[in-house]
Amino acid sequence: MEAFTFPADVARASFARRRIAALAEREGLSGQALFDFLLAVGEALANAVTHGSPYLEYDEVTVRFGRFERFVVVEVIDRGTGFGSSQVAQPNELDGSGRGIPFMRLLVDELRFECDDGGTCVRLLMAIR
């Protein structure tokens, strides 16, 4: 897997998304699948910066990219404390936030989370069609 890190700020997250786009295109992801994948990746990056970086720009977010069989895979890893299973459920329609995870689930073929004391890893998989 190819890996890079960036300081946890929004401008750098945009750069990371563009880098992932180039890598995904290189591996054959295109069209609507690429668009959907990058939307979900953007949400994961924004969550890592906003919710997973307790020291703000002094934190780093790690991104790993790879291709396995017919899937491109991105892992977004932050140093936040993680979240409970209630945040993975469907949000209340009156809540001001909490729609990112259900949104990501709709966009990619597979979405996984690993949370521990060291942070959170969000793994997004999209089939190359």
PLY file of the C-alpha trace (Angstrom):
ply
format ascii 1.0
element vertex 129
property float x
property float y
property float z
element edge 128
property int vertex1
property int vertex2
end_header
0.00 0.00 0.00
1.09 3.54 -0.70
0.92 5.79 2.36
1.23 9.48 3.19
0.38 11.79 6.07
-0.82 15.37 6.26
-1.43 17.91 9.02
-5.05 17.84 10.18
-6.42 20.91 8.45
-9.10 21.31 5.80
-6.82 22.69 3.07
-4.50 19.71 3.40
-7.47 17.33 3.33
-8.40 18.74 -0.09
-4.87 18.04 -1.28
-5.12 14.47 0.06
-8.41 13.95 -1.80
-6.82 15.10 -5.08
-3.89 12.74 -4.52
-6.27 9.84 -3.88
-8.20 10.75 -7.05
-5.03 10.47 -9.12
-4.13 7.13 -7.54
-7.66 5.73 -8.03
-7.74 6.81 -11.68
-4.33 5.23 -12.23
-5.75 1.94 -10.92
-8.74 2.06 -13.28
-11.53 3.63 -11.23
-13.55 6.02 -13.41
-16.92 7.58 -14.05
-19.65 7.43 -11.44
-17.71 4.92 -9.33
-14.78 7.35 -9.06
-17.11 10.25 -8.26
-18.92 8.30 -5.52
-15.67 6.96 -4.08
-14.12 10.42 -3.87
-17.26 11.83 -2.22
-17.02 9.14 0.47
-13.25 9.61 0.84
-13.79 13.36 1.23
-16.24 12.71 4.05
-13.80 10.35 5.76
-11.01 12.92 5.46
-13.25 15.70 6.81
-14.27 13.51 9.75
-10.63 12.70 10.51
-9.72 16.40 10.53
-12.83 17.60 12.37
-13.53 14.79 14.85
-10.37 12.70 14.94
-7.74 15.33 15.55
-7.90 16.54 19.15
-4.78 18.69 18.67
-6.09 20.23 15.45
-3.35 21.08 12.94
-0.75 19.64 15.32
-2.22 16.20 14.63
-1.57 14.21 11.49
-3.93 12.11 9.43
-2.50 9.06 7.68
-3.85 7.83 4.36
-3.07 4.45 2.85
-4.07 3.56 -0.69
-3.93 0.24 -2.46
-5.52 -2.09 -4.95
-6.54 -5.61 -4.03
-7.93 -7.82 -6.76
-10.75 -5.78 -8.28
-11.02 -3.18 -5.49
-9.31 0.09 -4.71
-8.93 0.63 -0.97
-8.34 3.76 1.05
-7.68 3.82 4.77
-7.99 7.12 6.63
-6.36 6.93 10.05
-6.61 9.59 12.74
-5.59 9.85 16.37
-9.02 10.57 17.80
-10.72 8.57 20.53
-13.09 6.83 18.14
-16.83 6.63 18.45
-19.56 4.34 19.71
-21.85 2.16 17.64
-24.70 4.66 18.06
-22.84 7.02 15.73
-22.83 4.39 13.01
-26.63 4.03 13.15
-29.05 6.19 11.16
-29.13 9.74 12.56
-32.22 11.43 13.89
-33.60 13.70 11.17
-33.50 16.63 13.61
-29.81 16.20 14.42
-27.52 18.82 12.92
-24.85 16.26 12.07
-24.24 12.53 12.02
-25.15 11.80 8.43
-21.61 11.24 7.16
-21.28 7.56 7.98
-24.65 6.51 6.48
-23.81 8.67 3.45
-20.42 6.96 3.00
-22.11 3.54 3.27
-24.37 4.43 0.34
-21.48 5.53 -1.84
-18.92 2.73 -1.54
-19.05 -1.02 -1.89
-17.72 -1.63 1.60
-17.03 0.54 4.64
-15.26 -0.66 7.78
-14.19 0.99 11.03
-11.58 0.08 13.58
-11.43 2.18 16.74
-9.01 1.77 19.62
-7.00 3.90 22.00
-4.61 4.80 19.20
-7.28 6.31 16.98
-9.72 5.40 14.25
-9.18 3.72 10.89
-11.89 4.12 8.25
-11.47 1.68 5.35
-13.33 2.36 2.11
-13.46 -0.18 -0.73
-14.77 0.39 -4.24
-14.93 -2.17 -7.02
-13.26 -1.34 -10.31
-15.97 -1.84 -12.89
0 1
1 2
2 3
3 4
4 5
5 6
6 7
7 8
8 9
9 10
10 11
11 12
12 13
13 14
14 15
15 16
16 17
17 18
18 19
19 20
20 21
21 22
22 23
23 24
24 25
25 26
26 27
27 28
28 29
29 30
30 31
31 32
32 33
33 34
34 35
35 36
36 37
37 38
38 39
39 40
40 41
41 42
42 43
43 44
44 45
45 46
46 47
47 48
48 49
49 50
50 51
51 52
52 53
53 54
54 55
55 56
56 57
57 58
58 59
59 60
60 61
61 62
62 63
63 64
64 65
65 66
66 67
67 68
68 69
69 70
70 71
71 72
72 73
73 74
74 75
75 76
76 77
77 78
78 79
79 80
80 81
81 82
82 83
83 84
84 85
85 86
86 87
87 88
88 89
89 90
90 91
91 92
92 93
93 94
94 95
95 96
96 97
97 98
98 99
99 100
100 101
101 102
102 103
103 104
104 105
105 106
106 107
107 108
108 109
109 110
110 111
111 112
112 113
113 114
114 115
115 116
116 117
117 118
118 119
119 120
120 121
121 122
122 123
123 124
124 125
125 126
126 127
127 128
